[in-house]
Amino acid sequence: MNRFQKLVAEAKKNITEISPADAQSQTERGDAVLIDVREEEDWREDHAKGAKHLTRGTVELEIEEQVPDLKTPIICYCGGGSRAALAAESLQKMGYENVRSIAGGFRAWKEAGLPSAEN
């Protein structure tokens, strides 16, 4: 296991992962904000329907503009789940009280046949 994998494994101990189907139903009902933390080119190619885009490098800087209420449920995802776990842990450290990460990331979302959208 390399350092990045160790960092992700530690982050996953501190966050809650949910299934893509649970994430989709929560965001579809308006119960949570879905945040895509992948890079711009990945977002443009395809992303989960209803997601907002804040790259992993800017999520901490821009989250307060997008989600000012610390009690708002947030669900993060990336390609496979690693960067989203780090982002979720970071948002929790910033005081967000209800942050989740999609287990398996956007790959799992697509495998589950859930709706996506191109820009």
URQUIQUI-V734294 format. One record per helix or strand of 2 or more residues. SS is the DSSP state (helix for helix, strand for strand). FROM is the first residue (numbers start at 1). LEN is the number of residues. If there is no record, write none. Layout:
BEGIN
ss & from & len
SS & FROM & LEN
SS & FROM & LEN
END
This chain:
BEGIN
ss & from & len
helix & 3 & 12
strand & 16 & 3
helix & 20 & 9
strand & 33 & 4
helix & 40 & 6
strand & 47 & 2
strand & 52 & 2
helix & 59 & 8
strand & 74 & 4
helix & 82 & 12
strand & 99 & 4
helix & 105 & 7
strand & 116 & 2
END
